[in-house]
Amino acid sequence: MAGMDGKPDILAALKALQDGFGKKLPERIDEINSIWLSVQAERDDTERLRHLHLKLHSLTGTSATYHFDAVSKISREGEKIAKAMVEHGGIASQQQEDDLIIVLLRLKASTHNPTKESGTETIIPPQQTTVASESKKRIYLVEDDLEILQSTAMQIGVFGYEVESFPDLESFVSAFRNSEPDITIMDIMFDGSEKNGIEMMAELNSGRKIAARTVFITSESDVQLRLSAVRAGGAAYFNKPVNIGQLIDTLDGLTKQEAAEPFRVLVIDDNEEQAQFSELALQQAGMQTKSVTQPLKALDVLNDFLPDLILMDVYMPECSGLELSRVIRQMDMYVSIPIVFLSAESDLRKQLNAMSFGGDDFLTKPVVPWHLVSSVTSRIKRGRTIRTLAECDSLTGLLNHTCGKKRFDAEVSRAQREDTPVSFAMLDIDHFKHVNDTYGHPTGDRVLKSLSGLLRQRLRISDSISRYGGEEFVAILPNTNAKNAKNIMDAIREDFSAIKQQSEEGEYFQCEFSCGISCFPDSDNAAALINAADKLLYEAKESGRNRIITAADSSA
Amino acid sequence: MQALERILYAEDEPDIQQVASLALEMVGGFTLKTCNSGLEAVNEIEAFEPQMLLFDVMMPDMDGPTALAKVREIEAYKDIPAIFMTAKVQPTEVKAYLDMGAVEVISKPFDPMTLATQIQAIWEREQS
């Protein structure tokens, strides 16, 4: 199945399997219990005992494979007792029987809370940069309900995707074989058969190294169906009725223009083999790594490599990991970089000591790669989130007010220097308070996201978009005069008003926005331009809303 | 050196089969034929023409070591490299499996992220 980067998304697949296994566990343990009951009924039947032993043996192995370590441990005890019974040719003693009963009871109890060992949380690997392309992304939409087909195609189209609609699998397959889309959105139910859509994608994917990116849509939501969707290369799965906002978020995620950069990890370990092992494990999860075997060289590498996280051995000659982490923490740039220690030290007290020196986490050697990857991934994600929080609006992911303003100052200076125009568009959603009051804030937030998504889709990478506050947005369009800026924003305005917004209760409604555009060199500094755009926006509101006004249109 | 592509895999437990095939097909890019027992593996071998065998030790019908012995009776496969997978990895047991003609014993649970690399390394070692 394809990850965001088109590589097999192994961790996501494993997670799906792991979840599935967890759900089946109680059933397997019940089965073992009923075999045991049959053994008790026929105490010398070695065939039944052998069966019991085999079942316990395979539970031990599978639960360990899926990191249900507590279950595996108990099961192994049971396996040993069962083996002794087999070798004895029957239940040897009351004690043995009691021991096994206790094991089975503990097994049963473990499924009520089948906790996986801590630190084994599986995480989707980081996305890798795909080459940014300005061309529209192509979507094939396959859906046999014509009404849904039409309205969904229209809505997705509004967000800047090129959509081709297919009412049946046959026409889709021939189009797919002819030319593949960036993403296929596939209804699962065709002709009443549950899996038709999934089977079709599985067939198209068979023999391919990288599965075609597919989003499945269905009215069912059972686990088996989801799992088979994952196996058929499904990148996402939606229940009907599909929330268009969420669907667009997913499509944006899958086709992300400025895809997140791969995670970068600096490995500091004096043992070359250990360093290589860590690097290999992290690289297999799609991360970029660099290793340093002489701790004192780490500082030079830091500045060039700019890692997201440092993975460090505690005991090294020259300079211990603890000392080095203090040095790193003293540098302003690295105050918040996550540091994870790696050591054979299992003494909890010493671990805590290491944390107080500025470490964020402590992994005990030998580390299983799976654990290493998930531990590092969650640390980096958190670190990146903190950075994003400082610069971006949390709801829309656009720049926040402060950053937007700074960017505009910089753009105006550049425009002055290069003698080029730059337009400043200030947008405000009409009657937004009414949306919040009528449908609630979550729905209002969704509307804000739909506008931010639309702006992001439709504007150029060189344009910057910020959320100025509440329902107010700002777009800065370098090298664009007021007339062109108006044309661009007007097309977006029209499309925005065509989006069928959906409340949490499923009601549909539409939203519009008003916009004022000022342009350098009409005013010669950022403050004056902002002020001018604000006035023009006010004028747009006063003269009836749902319109764009530039200085040329102004009656003032 | 010939590249490793085709692996015949025998394991009776479907849940482990799934993880292993993810690990070997998706991560490793190998072509895998999965069998549910040693007997099935012996029956499938000539049609599939594997370059390497990966057998679970304990399976109903026919266990891994017995299946390997059967495979070795076929002239074309008398030298095919075989790996056993097992949860029991006492050093004495490992030695016993190696004596049965396996080139390596991989312990369960295996790590799905590195299984392919591990097998590739064994293959390269056996080829050199």
HADDOCK unambig.tbl for C-alpha pairs under 7 A between the chains (distance, minus, plus):
assign (segid A and resid 8 and name CA) (segid B and resid 26 and name CA) 6.11 0.50 0.50
assign (segid A and resid 14 and name CA) (segid B and resid 19 and name CA) 6.96 0.50 0.50
assign (segid A and resid 58 and name CA) (segid B and resid 13 and name CA) 6.89 0.50 0.50
assign (segid A and resid 61 and name CA) (segid B and resid 87 and name CA) 6.65 0.50 0.50
assign (segid A and resid 61 and name CA) (segid B and resid 108 and name CA) 6.62 0.50 0.50
assign (segid A and resid 61 and name CA) (segid B and resid 109 and name CA) 6.45 0.50 0.50
assign (segid A and resid 62 and name CA) (segid B and resid 15 and name CA) 6.54 0.50 0.50
assign (segid A and resid 62 and name CA) (segid B and resid 16 and name CA) 5.94 0.50 0.50
assign (segid A and resid 64 and name CA) (segid B and resid 109 and name CA) 5.62 0.50 0.50
assign (segid A and resid 65 and name CA) (segid B and resid 109 and name CA) 4.65 0.50 0.50
assign (segid A and resid 65 and name CA) (segid B and resid 110 and name CA) 6.68 0.50 0.50
assign (segid A and resid 369 and name CA) (segid B and resid 113 and name CA) 6.98 0.50 0.50
assign (segid A and resid 370 and name CA) (segid B and resid 111 and name CA) 6.78 0.50 0.50
assign (segid A and resid 370 and name CA) (segid B and resid 113 and name CA) 6.51 0.50 0.50
